């Protein structure tokens, strides 16, 4: 059950950081000051993610937590960049996402 909770907290952490990243990207693209509401929202979400990360690391090894976090972040941020900011996803990016998914499978230790 520890593995389940560890991965779950890692994925929640990634989701919170992704939301924070999107707020910060909105602030940066709009050339808003660092004290703008989107930037402050991003900073607050990053702080919340630190608490969730603590709980993830209580349940699984750092390497496994990092791979789960990285995989979800990579997939969702690539998709959000494409969907919301018009960024291009080419073959290299798609291969990177596939490698991240494979890394997750290889890093998981089922106890």
C-alpha positions as CSV (number, residue, x, y, z in Angstrom):
1,X,0.0,0.0,0.0
2,X,3.0,2.3,0.6
3,X,3.9,2.2,-3.1
4,X,0.3,3.2,-4.0
5,X,0.4,6.2,-1.7
6,X,3.8,7.2,-2.7
7,X,2.9,7.2,-6.4
8,X,-0.4,8.9,-5.6
9,X,1.4,11.7,-3.7
10,X,4.0,12.0,-6.5
11,X,1.2,12.4,-9.1
12,X,-0.7,15.0,-6.9
13,X,2.6,16.9,-6.5
14,X,3.1,16.9,-10.2
15,X,-0.5,18.1,-10.8
16,X,-0.1,21.0,-8.4
17,X,3.3,22.0,-9.9
18,X,1.8,21.8,-13.4
19,X,-0.9,24.2,-12.4
20,X,1.7,26.5,-10.8
21,X,3.8,26.3,-14.0
22,X,0.8,27.3,-16.1
23,X,0.1,30.3,-13.9
24,X,3.8,31.3,-14.1
25,X,3.8,30.9,-17.9
26,X,0.7,33.2,-18.2
27,X,2.5,35.8,-16.0
28,X,5.7,35.5,-18.1
29,X,4.0,35.6,-21.5
30,X,2.0,38.7,-20.4
31,X,5.1,40.5,-19.2
32,X,3.4,40.9,-15.9
33,X,5.4,41.9,-12.8
34,X,6.6,39.3,-10.5
35,X,4.0,40.3,-8.0
36,X,1.1,39.8,-10.4
37,X,-1.8,37.5,-9.3
38,X,-0.8,34.7,-11.8
39,X,2.7,34.7,-10.5
40,X,1.7,34.7,-6.8
41,X,-0.8,31.8,-7.5
42,X,2.1,29.9,-9.1
43,X,4.3,30.5,-6.1
44,X,1.6,29.4,-3.6
45,X,1.0,26.2,-5.7
46,X,4.7,25.4,-5.6
47,X,4.6,25.8,-1.8
48,X,1.7,23.3,-1.6
49,X,3.6,20.9,-3.8
50,X,6.5,20.9,-1.3
51,X,4.2,19.5,1.4
52,X,2.8,16.8,-0.9
53,X,6.3,15.9,-2.0
54,X,7.2,15.3,1.6
55,X,4.4,12.7,1.9
56,X,5.4,11.1,-1.3
57,X,9.0,10.5,0.0
58,X,7.6,9.0,3.2
59,X,6.2,6.1,1.2
60,X,8.6,5.3,-1.7
61,X,12.2,5.8,-2.6
62,X,13.2,9.2,-4.0
63,X,14.0,7.7,-7.4
64,X,10.6,6.2,-7.9
65,X,8.9,9.4,-6.7
66,X,11.0,11.4,-9.0
67,X,10.2,9.3,-12.0
68,X,6.4,9.3,-11.4
69,X,6.6,13.1,-10.9
70,X,8.7,13.7,-14.0
71,X,6.6,11.4,-16.2
72,X,3.4,13.1,-15.4
73,X,4.9,16.6,-15.6
74,X,6.5,15.9,-19.0
75,X,3.4,14.5,-20.5
76,X,1.0,17.1,-19.2
77,X,3.3,20.1,-19.8
78,X,4.0,19.1,-23.4
79,X,0.3,18.8,-24.0
80,X,-0.5,22.1,-22.3
81,X,2.3,23.8,-24.3
82,X,0.8,22.5,-27.5
83,X,-2.9,23.1,-26.5
84,X,-2.7,26.5,-24.8
85,X,0.5,28.1,-26.0
86,X,0.8,26.8,-29.6
87,X,4.1,25.0,-29.0
88,X,5.2,22.4,-31.5
89,X,5.5,18.7,-30.5
90,X,7.8,16.9,-32.9
91,X,9.2,13.4,-33.1
92,X,11.9,14.2,-30.6
93,X,9.5,15.4,-28.0
94,X,7.2,12.4,-28.6
95,X,10.1,10.1,-28.2
96,X,11.0,11.8,-24.9
97,X,7.5,11.3,-23.6
98,X,7.7,7.6,-24.6
99,X,11.1,7.2,-22.8
100,X,9.6,8.8,-19.7
101,X,6.8,6.3,-19.7
102,X,9.3,3.4,-20.1
103,X,11.4,4.8,-17.3
104,X,8.4,4.7,-15.0
105,X,7.8,1.1,-15.8
106,X,11.5,0.2,-15.3
107,X,11.8,2.1,-12.0
108,X,8.7,0.6,-10.3
109,X,9.4,-2.0,-7.7
110,X,6.3,-3.9,-6.8
111,X,6.7,-5.1,-3.3
